[in-house]
Amino acid sequence: MTESDPTHVMIAATFAGLDVVKSRGGYTLLDPRGGTPLARLKPIPQSDRFELFYWSDTRGRWRTFGDFERLRLTLERAHEIFQEETIFHIPPRR
């Protein structure tokens, strides 16, 4: 039996309705309807903070959210930004 990951559990509870997948030192938030990556959270070591990323189609990679270097966000603040910013919105189904 594998040990549970408390960070994964916290993220999944905070971002209810999204799939959360741990990979490469971070957690990717996926649209459960089709698996589209919507955001990525990377824990900042020795803290309760996270760095928030968005997927850049232009650059073909994850980009840090924010204008001035990396932001050290609480999970709750990352969730607020995720809900407020259009860059993270789930595209409507057609």
PDB file as gemmi writes it, atoms N, CA and C in Angstrom:
CRYST1    1.000    1.000    1.000  90.00  90.00  90.00 P 1                      
ATOM      1  N   MET A   1       0.836  -1.170   0.000  1.00  0.00           N  
ATOM      2  CA  MET A   1       0.000   0.000   0.000  1.00  0.00           C  
ATOM      3  C   MET A   1       0.889   1.245   0.000  1.00  0.00           C  
ATOM      4  N   THR A   2       0.566   2.220  -0.837  1.00  0.00           N  
ATOM      5  CA  THR A   2       1.355   3.442  -0.905  1.00  0.00           C  
ATOM      6  C   THR A   2       0.877   4.441   0.136  1.00  0.00           C  
ATOM      7  N   GLU A   3       1.808   5.262   0.589  1.00  0.00           N  
ATOM      8  CA  GLU A   3       1.455   6.302   1.543  1.00  0.00           C  
ATOM      9  C   GLU A   3       0.687   7.398   0.834  1.00  0.00           C  
ATOM     10  N   SER A   4      -0.267   8.017   1.554  1.00  0.00           N  
ATOM     11  CA  SER A   4      -1.004   9.105   0.934  1.00  0.00           C  
ATOM     12  C   SER A   4      -0.131  10.355   0.892  1.00  0.00           C  
ATOM     13  N   ASP A   5      -0.404  11.202  -0.042  1.00  0.00           N  
ATOM     14  CA  ASP A   5       0.325  12.447  -0.238  1.00  0.00           C  
ATOM     15  C   ASP A   5      -0.559  13.580   0.289  1.00  0.00           C  
ATOM     16  N   PRO A   6      -0.249  14.150   1.457  1.00  0.00           N  
ATOM     17  CA  PRO A   6      -1.109  15.177   2.034  1.00  0.00           C  
ATOM     18  C   PRO A   6      -1.238  16.418   1.158  1.00  0.00           C  
ATOM     19  N   THR A   7      -0.192  16.758   0.410  1.00  0.00           N  
ATOM     20  CA  THR A   7      -0.272  17.922  -0.475  1.00  0.00           C  
ATOM     21  C   THR A   7      -1.257  17.648  -1.606  1.00  0.00           C  
ATOM     22  N   HIS A   8      -1.195  16.449  -2.158  1.00  0.00           N  
ATOM     23  CA  HIS A   8      -2.132  16.063  -3.225  1.00  0.00           C  
ATOM     24  C   HIS A   8      -3.564  16.122  -2.709  1.00  0.00           C  
ATOM     25  N   VAL A   9      -3.780  15.623  -1.508  1.00  0.00           N  
ATOM     26  CA  VAL A   9      -5.119  15.628  -0.912  1.00  0.00           C  
ATOM     27  C   VAL A   9      -5.618  17.061  -0.722  1.00  0.00           C  
ATOM     28  N   MET A  10      -4.761  17.961  -0.224  1.00  0.00           N  
ATOM     29  CA  MET A  10      -5.147  19.370  -0.015  1.00  0.00           C  
ATOM     30  C   MET A  10      -5.497  20.052  -1.339  1.00  0.00           C  
ATOM     31  N   ILE A  11      -4.686  19.822  -2.354  1.00  0.00           N  
ATOM     32  CA  ILE A  11      -4.942  20.446  -3.653  1.00  0.00           C  
ATOM     33  C   ILE A  11      -6.246  19.923  -4.245  1.00  0.00           C  
ATOM     34  N   ALA A  12      -6.452  18.609  -4.195  1.00  0.00           N  
ATOM     35  CA  ALA A  12      -7.675  18.018  -4.739  1.00  0.00           C  
ATOM     36  C   ALA A  12      -8.911  18.552  -4.017  1.00  0.00           C  
ATOM     37  N   ALA A  13      -8.819  18.767  -2.710  1.00  0.00           N  
ATOM     38  CA  ALA A  13      -9.959  19.301  -1.953  1.00  0.00           C  
ATOM     39  C   ALA A  13     -10.203  20.767  -2.302  1.00  0.00           C  
ATOM     40  N   THR A  14      -9.153  21.527  -2.472  1.00  0.00           N  
ATOM     41  CA  THR A  14      -9.285  22.954  -2.782  1.00  0.00           C  
ATOM     42  C   THR A  14      -9.789  23.170  -4.204  1.00  0.00           C  
ATOM     43  N   PHE A  15      -9.308  22.362  -5.130  1.00  0.00           N  
ATOM     44  CA  PHE A  15      -9.692  22.485  -6.534  1.00  0.00           C  
ATOM     45  C   PHE A  15     -10.680  21.376  -6.887  1.00  0.00           C  
ATOM     46  N   ALA A  16     -11.733  21.255  -6.091  1.00  0.00           N  
ATOM     47  CA  ALA A  16     -12.750  20.216  -6.302  1.00  0.00           C  
ATOM     48  C   ALA A  16     -13.333  20.352  -7.710  1.00  0.00           C  
ATOM     49  N   GLY A  17     -13.570  19.227  -8.337  1.00  0.00           N  
ATOM     50  CA  GLY A  17     -14.120  19.227  -9.685  1.00  0.00           C  
ATOM     51  C   GLY A  17     -13.061  19.117 -10.768  1.00  0.00           C  
ATOM     52  N   LEU A  18     -11.792  19.234 -10.386  1.00  0.00           N  
ATOM     53  CA  LEU A  18     -10.696  19.068 -11.338  1.00  0.00           C  
ATOM     54  C   LEU A  18      -9.919  17.811 -10.987  1.00  0.00           C  
ATOM     55  N   ASP A  19      -9.288  17.227 -11.977  1.00  0.00           N  
ATOM     56  CA  ASP A  19      -8.392  16.107 -11.724  1.00  0.00           C  
ATOM     57  C   ASP A  19      -7.022  16.675 -11.363  1.00  0.00           C  
ATOM     58  N   VAL A  20      -6.364  16.063 -10.392  1.00  0.00           N  
ATOM     59  CA  VAL A  20      -5.041  16.506  -9.950  1.00  0.00           C  
ATOM     60  C   VAL A  20      -4.076  15.344 -10.131  1.00  0.00           C  
ATOM     61  N   VAL A  21      -2.993  15.614 -10.867  1.00  0.00           N  
ATOM     62  CA  VAL A  21      -2.001  14.586 -11.155  1.00  0.00           C  
ATOM     63  C   VAL A  21      -0.639  15.086 -10.698  1.00  0.00           C  
ATOM     64  N   LYS A  22       0.037  14.269  -9.893  1.00  0.00           N  
ATOM     65  CA  LYS A  22       1.387  14.621  -9.453  1.00  0.00           C  
ATOM     66  C   LYS A  22       2.386  14.179 -10.510  1.00  0.00           C  
ATOM     67  N   SER A  23       3.277  15.107 -10.874  1.00  0.00           N  
ATOM     68  CA  SER A  23       4.334  14.756 -11.820  1.00  0.00           C  
ATOM     69  C   SER A  23       5.465  15.758 -11.733  1.00  0.00           C  
ATOM     70  N   ARG A  24       6.679  15.252 -11.789  1.00  0.00           N  
ATOM     71  CA  ARG A  24       7.888  16.062 -11.863  1.00  0.00           C  
ATOM     72  C   ARG A  24       7.947  17.177 -10.816  1.00  0.00           C  
ATOM     73  N   GLY A  25       7.640  16.859  -9.585  1.00  0.00           N  
ATOM     74  CA  GLY A  25       7.784  17.817  -8.497  1.00  0.00           C  
ATOM     75  C   GLY A  25       6.666  18.814  -8.361  1.00  0.00           C  
ATOM     76  N   GLY A  26       5.600  18.639  -9.126  1.00  0.00           N  
ATOM     77  CA  GLY A  26       4.463  19.555  -9.053  1.00  0.00           C  
ATOM     78  C   GLY A  26       3.161  18.801  -9.228  1.00  0.00           C  
ATOM     79  N   TYR A  27       2.085  19.556  -9.305  1.00  0.00           N  
ATOM     80  CA  TYR A  27       0.750  18.993  -9.424  1.00  0.00           C  
ATOM     81  C   TYR A  27       0.033  19.693 -10.571  1.00  0.00           C  
ATOM     82  N   THR A  28      -0.407  18.923 -11.559  1.00  0.00           N  
ATOM     83  CA  THR A  28      -1.105  19.480 -12.711  1.00  0.00           C  
ATOM     84  C   THR A  28      -2.602  19.353 -12.493  1.00  0.00           C  
ATOM     85  N   LEU A  29      -3.308  20.455 -12.741  1.00  0.00           N  
ATOM     86  CA  LEU A  29      -4.763  20.485 -12.637  1.00  0.00           C  
ATOM     87  C   LEU A  29      -5.336  20.285 -14.028  1.00  0.00           C  
ATOM     88  N   LEU A  30      -6.175  19.259 -14.171  1.00  0.00           N  
ATOM     89  CA  LEU A  30      -6.705  18.877 -15.477  1.00  0.00           C  
ATOM     90  C   LEU A  30      -8.217  19.044 -15.530  1.00  0.00           C  
ATOM     91  N   ASP A  31      -8.723  19.415 -16.709  1.00  0.00           N  
ATOM     92  CA  ASP A  31     -10.162  19.444 -16.961  1.00  0.00           C  
ATOM     93  C   ASP A  31     -10.631  17.989 -16.994  1.00  0.00           C  
ATOM     94  N   PRO A  32     -11.561  17.606 -16.113  1.00  0.00           N  
ATOM     95  CA  PRO A  32     -11.972  16.202 -16.070  1.00  0.00           C  
ATOM     96  C   PRO A  32     -12.744  15.751 -17.307  1.00  0.00           C  
ATOM     97  N   ARG A  33     -13.232  16.693 -18.097  1.00  0.00           N  
ATOM     98  CA  ARG A  33     -14.007  16.328 -19.289  1.00  0.00           C  
ATOM     99  C   ARG A  33     -13.133  15.789 -20.408  1.00  0.00           C  
ATOM    100  N   GLY A  34     -11.890  16.264 -20.489  1.00  0.00           N  
ATOM    101  CA  GLY A  34     -11.055  15.810 -21.597  1.00  0.00           C  
ATOM    102  C   GLY A  34      -9.582  15.710 -21.260  1.00  0.00           C  
ATOM    103  N   GLY A  35      -9.233  16.019 -20.015  1.00  0.00           N  
ATOM    104  CA  GLY A  35      -7.846  15.912 -19.605  1.00  0.00           C  
ATOM    105  C   GLY A  35      -6.962  17.078 -20.012  1.00  0.00           C  
ATOM    106  N   THR A  36      -7.570  18.181 -20.442  1.00  0.00           N  
ATOM    107  CA  THR A  36      -6.793  19.355 -20.828  1.00  0.00           C  
ATOM    108  C   THR A  36      -6.097  19.945 -19.607  1.00  0.00           C  
ATOM    109  N   PRO A  37      -4.782  20.177 -19.671  1.00  0.00           N  
ATOM    110  CA  PRO A  37      -4.096  20.812 -18.548  1.00  0.00           C  
ATOM    111  C   PRO A  37      -4.536  22.270 -18.418  1.00  0.00           C  
ATOM    112  N   LEU A  38      -4.907  22.674 -17.198  1.00  0.00           N  
ATOM    113  CA  LEU A  38      -5.383  24.033 -16.961  1.00  0.00           C  
ATOM    114  C   LEU A  38      -4.402  24.870 -16.156  1.00  0.00           C  
ATOM    115  N   ALA A  39      -3.716  24.253 -15.213  1.00  0.00           N  
ATOM    116  CA  ALA A  39      -2.771  24.975 -14.357  1.00  0.00           C  
ATOM    117  C   ALA A  39      -1.824  23.959 -13.739  1.00  0.00           C  
ATOM    118  N   ARG A  40      -0.781  24.496 -13.145  1.00  0.00           N  
ATOM    119  CA  ARG A  40       0.189  23.648 -12.456  1.00  0.00           C  
ATOM    120  C   ARG A  40       0.604  24.350 -11.175  1.00  0.00           C  
ATOM    121  N   LEU A  41       0.675  23.592 -10.105  1.00  0.00           N  
ATOM    122  CA  LEU A  41       1.121  24.103  -8.814  1.00  0.00           C  
ATOM    123  C   LEU A  41       2.408  23.396  -8.432  1.00  0.00           C  
ATOM    124  N   LYS A  42       3.392  24.180  -8.049  1.00  0.00           N  
ATOM    125  CA  LYS A  42       4.662  23.605  -7.609  1.00  0.00           C  
ATOM    126  C   LYS A  42       4.909  24.052  -6.181  1.00  0.00           C  
ATOM    127  N   PRO A  43       4.978  23.107  -5.237  1.00  0.00           N  
ATOM    128  CA  PRO A  43       5.247  23.481  -3.845  1.00  0.00           C  
ATOM    129  C   PRO A  43       6.614  24.143  -3.701  1.00  0.00           C  
ATOM    130  N   ILE A  44       6.669  25.168  -2.871  1.00  0.00           N  
ATOM    131  CA  ILE A  44       7.931  25.822  -2.557  1.00  0.00           C  
ATOM    132  C   ILE A  44       8.466  25.148  -1.295  1.00  0.00           C  
ATOM    133  N   PRO A  45       9.657  24.568  -1.370  1.00  0.00           N  
ATOM    134  CA  PRO A  45      10.192  23.789  -0.237  1.00  0.00           C  
ATOM    135  C   PRO A  45      10.243  24.576   1.069  1.00  0.00           C  
ATOM    136  N   GLN A  46      10.069  23.870   2.170  1.00  0.00           N  
ATOM    137  CA  GLN A  46      10.103  24.410   3.531  1.00  0.00           C  
ATOM    138  C   GLN A  46       9.108  25.550   3.730  1.00  0.00           C  
ATOM    139  N   SER A  47       7.949  25.452   3.076  1.00  0.00           N  
ATOM    140  CA  SER A  47       6.906  26.463   3.270  1.00  0.00           C  
ATOM    141  C   SER A  47       5.547  25.848   2.969  1.00  0.00           C  
ATOM    142  N   ASP A  48       4.511  26.626   3.212  1.00  0.00           N  
ATOM    143  CA  ASP A  48       3.155  26.202   2.869  1.00  0.00           C  
ATOM    144  C   ASP A  48       2.694  26.915   1.601  1.00  0.00           C  
ATOM    145  N   ARG A  49       3.642  27.389   0.799  1.00  0.00           N  
ATOM    146  CA  ARG A  49       3.342  28.194  -0.391  1.00  0.00           C  
ATOM    147  C   ARG A  49       3.572  27.405  -1.676  1.00  0.00           C  
ATOM    148  N   PHE A  50       2.967  27.948  -2.750  1.00  0.00           N  
ATOM    149  CA  PHE A  50       3.034  27.313  -4.058  1.00  0.00           C  
ATOM    150  C   PHE A  50       3.336  28.355  -5.122  1.00  0.00           C  
ATOM    151  N   GLU A  51       3.938  27.883  -6.202  1.00  0.00           N  
ATOM    152  CA  GLU A  51       4.088  28.696  -7.396  1.00  0.00           C  
ATOM    153  C   GLU A  51       3.015  28.232  -8.375  1.00  0.00           C  
ATOM    154  N   LEU A  52       2.336  29.173  -9.025  1.00  0.00           N  
ATOM    155  CA  LEU A  52       1.243  28.876  -9.950  1.00  0.00           C  
ATOM    156  C   LEU A  52       1.730  29.087 -11.379  1.00  0.00           C  
ATOM    157  N   PHE A  53       1.445  28.118 -12.240  1.00  0.00           N  
ATOM    158  CA  PHE A  53       1.837  28.182 -13.650  1.00  0.00           C  
ATOM    159  C   PHE A  53       0.608  28.054 -14.540  1.00  0.00           C  
ATOM    160  N   TYR A  54       0.709  28.610 -15.745  1.00  0.00           N  
ATOM    161  CA  TYR A  54      -0.300  28.412 -16.779  1.00  0.00           C  
ATOM    162  C   TYR A  54       0.406  27.846 -18.008  1.00  0.00           C  
ATOM    163  N   TRP A  55      -0.361  27.181 -18.884  1.00  0.00           N  
ATOM    164  CA  TRP A  55       0.220  26.618 -20.090  1.00  0.00           C  
ATOM    165  C   TRP A  55       0.236  27.682 -21.180  1.00  0.00           C  
ATOM    166  N   SER A  56       1.393  27.926 -21.766  1.00  0.00           N  
ATOM    167  CA  SER A  56       1.533  28.882 -22.857  1.00  0.00           C  
ATOM    168  C   SER A  56       1.564  28.124 -24.176  1.00  0.00           C  
ATOM    169  N   ASP A  57       0.509  28.273 -24.967  1.00  0.00           N  
ATOM    170  CA  ASP A  57       0.502  27.649 -26.292  1.00  0.00           C  
ATOM    171  C   ASP A  57       1.557  28.275 -27.192  1.00  0.00           C  
ATOM    172  N   THR A  58       1.817  29.564 -26.997  1.00  0.00           N  
ATOM    173  CA  THR A  58       2.798  30.268 -27.801  1.00  0.00           C  
ATOM    174  C   THR A  58       4.198  29.702 -27.599  1.00  0.00           C  
ATOM    175  N   ARG A  59       4.556  29.459 -26.338  1.00  0.00           N  
ATOM    176  CA  ARG A  59       5.900  28.963 -26.037  1.00  0.00           C  
ATOM    177  C   ARG A  59       5.968  27.445 -25.901  1.00  0.00           C  
ATOM    178  N   GLY A  60       4.804  26.808 -25.808  1.00  0.00           N  
ATOM    179  CA  GLY A  60       4.772  25.356 -25.695  1.00  0.00           C  
ATOM    180  C   GLY A  60       5.304  24.831 -24.383  1.00  0.00           C  
ATOM    181  N   ARG A  61       5.094  25.599 -23.292  1.00  0.00           N  
ATOM    182  CA  ARG A  61       5.559  25.152 -21.983  1.00  0.00           C  
ATOM    183  C   ARG A  61       4.802  25.886 -20.888  1.00  0.00           C  
ATOM    184  N   TRP A  62       4.997  25.419 -19.660  1.00  0.00           N  
ATOM    185  CA  TRP A  62       4.402  26.066 -18.501  1.00  0.00           C  
ATOM    186  C   TRP A  62       5.122  27.378 -18.243  1.00  0.00           C  
ATOM    187  N   ARG A  63       4.343  28.410 -17.890  1.00  0.00           N  
ATOM    188  CA  ARG A  63       4.890  29.733 -17.590  1.00  0.00           C  
ATOM    189  C   ARG A  63       4.416  30.159 -16.202  1.00  0.00           C  
ATOM    190  N   THR A  64       5.280  30.859 -15.488  1.00  0.00           N  
ATOM    191  CA  THR A  64       4.918  31.373 -14.174  1.00  0.00           C  
ATOM    192  C   THR A  64       3.832  32.416 -14.311  1.00  0.00           C  
ATOM    193  N   PHE A  65       2.816  32.318 -13.468  1.00  0.00           N  
ATOM    194  CA  PHE A  65       1.774  33.339 -13.449  1.00  0.00           C  
ATOM    195  C   PHE A  65       2.269  34.528 -12.642  1.00  0.00           C  
ATOM    196  N   GLY A  66       2.087  35.714 -13.170  1.00  0.00           N  
ATOM    197  CA  GLY A  66       2.484  36.936 -12.472  1.00  0.00           C  
ATOM    198  C   GLY A  66       3.448  37.742 -13.309  1.00  0.00           C  
ATOM    199  N   ASP A  67       3.472  39.031 -13.046  1.00  0.00           N  
ATOM    200  CA  ASP A  67       4.303  39.942 -13.825  1.00  0.00           C  
ATOM    201  C   ASP A  67       5.739  40.054 -13.315  1.00  0.00           C  
ATOM    202  N   PHE A  68       5.944  39.787 -12.052  1.00  0.00           N  
ATOM    203  CA  PHE A  68       7.251  40.035 -11.443  1.00  0.00           C  
ATOM    204  C   PHE A  68       7.783  38.780 -10.766  1.00  0.00           C  
ATOM    205  N   GLU A  69       8.499  37.986 -11.514  1.00  0.00           N  
ATOM    206  CA  GLU A  69       9.103  36.759 -11.008  1.00  0.00           C  
ATOM    207  C   GLU A  69       8.051  35.822 -10.412  1.00  0.00           C  
ATOM    208  N   ARG A  70       8.502  34.870  -9.616  1.00  0.00           N  
ATOM    209  CA  ARG A  70       7.565  33.882  -9.087  1.00  0.00           C  
ATOM    210  C   ARG A  70       6.854  34.417  -7.853  1.00  0.00           C  
ATOM    211  N   LEU A  71       5.588  34.068  -7.763  1.00  0.00           N  
ATOM    212  CA  LEU A  71       4.777  34.451  -6.614  1.00  0.00           C  
ATOM    213  C   LEU A  71       4.766  33.303  -5.617  1.00  0.00           C  
ATOM    214  N   ARG A  72       4.823  33.625  -4.347  1.00  0.00           N  
ATOM    215  CA  ARG A  72       4.746  32.621  -3.281  1.00  0.00           C  
ATOM    216  C   ARG A  72       3.326  32.677  -2.729  1.00  0.00           C  
ATOM    217  N   LEU A  73       2.454  31.818  -3.256  1.00  0.00           N  
ATOM    218  CA  LEU A  73       1.029  31.877  -2.957  1.00  0.00           C  
ATOM    219  C   LEU A  73       0.594  30.801  -1.976  1.00  0.00           C  
ATOM    220  N   THR A  74      -0.344  31.157  -1.115  1.00  0.00           N  
ATOM    221  CA  THR A  74      -1.010  30.120  -0.335  1.00  0.00           C  
ATOM    222  C   THR A  74      -1.890  29.341  -1.302  1.00  0.00           C  
ATOM    223  N   LEU A  75      -2.301  28.175  -0.916  1.00  0.00           N  
ATOM    224  CA  LEU A  75      -3.173  27.370  -1.770  1.00  0.00           C  
ATOM    225  C   LEU A  75      -4.496  28.090  -2.010  1.00  0.00           C  
ATOM    226  N   GLU A  76      -5.007  28.750  -0.976  1.00  0.00           N  
ATOM    227  CA  GLU A  76      -6.273  29.477  -1.107  1.00  0.00           C  
ATOM    228  C   GLU A  76      -6.140  30.630  -2.101  1.00  0.00           C  
ATOM    229  N   ARG A  77      -5.019  31.370  -2.046  1.00  0.00           N  
ATOM    230  CA  ARG A  77      -4.822  32.486  -2.985  1.00  0.00           C  
ATOM    231  C   ARG A  77      -4.622  31.967  -4.404  1.00  0.00           C  
ATOM    232  N   ALA A  78      -3.926  30.862  -4.564  1.00  0.00           N  
ATOM    233  CA  ALA A  78      -3.775  30.259  -5.889  1.00  0.00           C  
ATOM    234  C   ALA A  78      -5.141  29.884  -6.455  1.00  0.00           C  
ATOM    235  N   HIS A  79      -6.023  29.368  -5.611  1.00  0.00           N  
ATOM    236  CA  HIS A  79      -7.379  29.007  -6.046  1.00  0.00           C  
ATOM    237  C   HIS A  79      -8.160  30.248  -6.462  1.00  0.00           C  
ATOM    238  N   GLU A  80      -8.050  31.324  -5.706  1.00  0.00           N  
ATOM    239  CA  GLU A  80      -8.733  32.577  -6.051  1.00  0.00           C  
ATOM    240  C   GLU A  80      -8.274  33.089  -7.417  1.00  0.00           C  
ATOM    241  N   ILE A  81      -6.967  33.101  -7.620  1.00  0.00           N  
ATOM    242  CA  ILE A  81      -6.427  33.554  -8.901  1.00  0.00           C  
ATOM    243  C   ILE A  81      -6.898  32.641 -10.025  1.00  0.00           C  
ATOM    244  N   PHE A  82      -6.868  31.342  -9.799  1.00  0.00           N  
ATOM    245  CA  PHE A  82      -7.317  30.369 -10.795  1.00  0.00           C  
ATOM    246  C   PHE A  82      -8.756  30.664 -11.225  1.00  0.00           C  
ATOM    247  N   GLN A  83      -9.605  30.990 -10.267  1.00  0.00           N  
ATOM    248  CA  GLN A  83     -11.012  31.253 -10.595  1.00  0.00           C  
ATOM    249  C   GLN A  83     -11.221  32.618 -11.246  1.00  0.00           C  
ATOM    250  N   GLU A  84     -10.394  33.586 -10.905  1.00  0.00           N  
ATOM    251  CA  GLU A  84     -10.583  34.955 -11.398  1.00  0.00           C  
ATOM    252  C   GLU A  84      -9.973  35.201 -12.777  1.00  0.00           C  
ATOM    253  N   GLU A  85      -8.850  34.620 -13.063  1.00  0.00           N  
ATOM    254  CA  GLU A  85      -8.104  34.931 -14.282  1.00  0.00           C  
ATOM    255  C   GLU A  85      -8.573  34.086 -15.465  1.00  0.00           C  
ATOM    256  N   THR A  86      -8.868  34.751 -16.574  1.00  0.00           N  
ATOM    257  CA  THR A  86      -9.398  34.055 -17.753  1.00  0.00           C  
ATOM    258  C   THR A  86      -8.405  33.074 -18.367  1.00  0.00           C  
ATOM    259  N   ILE A  87      -7.129  33.273 -18.121  1.00  0.00           N  
ATOM    260  CA  ILE A  87      -6.122  32.372 -18.693  1.00  0.00           C  
ATOM    261  C   ILE A  87      -6.301  30.931 -18.194  1.00  0.00           C  
ATOM    262  N   PHE A  88      -6.958  30.771 -17.051  1.00  0.00           N  
ATOM    263  CA  PHE A  88      -7.163  29.442 -16.477  1.00  0.00           C  
ATOM    264  C   PHE A  88      -8.557  28.869 -16.745  1.00  0.00           C  
ATOM    265  N   HIS A  89      -9.425  29.616 -17.379  1.00  0.00           N  
ATOM    266  CA  HIS A  89     -10.813  29.163 -17.546  1.00  0.00           C  
ATOM    267  C   HIS A  89     -10.904  27.950 -18.447  1.00  0.00           C  
ATOM    268  N   ILE A  90     -11.829  27.081 -18.088  1.00  0.00           N  
ATOM    269  CA  ILE A  90     -12.071  25.883 -18.878  1.00  0.00           C  
ATOM    270  C   ILE A  90     -12.857  26.292 -20.117  1.00  0.00           C  
ATOM    271  N   PRO A  91     -12.369  25.952 -21.312  1.00  0.00           N  
ATOM    272  CA  PRO A  91     -13.101  26.316 -22.520  1.00  0.00           C  
ATOM    273  C   PRO A  91     -14.468  25.641 -22.551  1.00  0.00           C  
ATOM    274  N   PRO A  92     -15.503  26.352 -23.035  1.00  0.00           N  
ATOM    275  CA  PRO A  92     -16.838  25.746 -23.091  1.00  0.00           C  
ATOM    276  C   PRO A  92     -16.877  24.592 -24.081  1.00  0.00           C  
ATOM    277  N   ARG A  93     -17.709  23.617 -23.774  1.00  0.00           N  
ATOM    278  CA  ARG A  93     -17.880  22.470 -24.695  1.00  0.00           C  
ATOM    279  C   ARG A  93     -18.759  22.886 -25.832  1.00  0.00           C  
ATOM    280  N   ARG A  94     -18.482  22.342 -26.983  1.00  0.00           N  
ATOM    281  CA  ARG A  94     -19.297  22.650 -28.177  1.00  0.00           C  
ATOM    282  C   ARG A  94     -20.158  21.488 -28.520  1.00  0.00           C  
TER     283      ARG A  94                                                      
END                                                                             
